[in-house]
């Protein structure tokens, strides 16, 4: 055999058709510029020398209190902090790739979230009434899945398990050796 090296042509990677950023109008330059605005060299401290906390710690506190994380994200300016924060309290800074928030978010921020249920929420569109026949003012009949109807379709008499044909029962008893029906003797 001969030792031949077969070279395969290098295929270029196709660009992904998925969105890279939440807003399609954002470009790589815009995101890089915003990231540069939010990036600092070291973890900031407050006036009373308290260090800022990681966003993951605030996230954990929100989860423990039952506050949706989506409200935290909206308050801090959305995806990557590209939008302005809801208030200066919610301003994030990057140190490397880690996001930090003021330690006051664990006290004042949480009380703000609890006191105003509409703070940092997206207004919802009113839902259209479905299933109403507007001419009659009554609900249309809905089709129920078969599994929900099965309990309603139960028989009035109890079910008999096994074969109910007497001839087949007798032949089965003979095969099984039941002497009361004429099966094989002991």
Secondary structure, 3 states (H helix, E strand, C coil): CCCCCCCCCCCCCCCCCCCCCCCCCCCHHHHHHHHHHHECCCCCECCCCCECEEHHHHHHHHHHHCCCHHHHHHHCCCHHHCCCCCCHHHCCEEECCEEEECHHHHCHHHHHHHHCCCCCCCCCCCCCCCCEECCCCEECCCCCCHHHHHHHHCCCCCCCCCCCCHHHHHHHHHHHCCHHHCCCCC
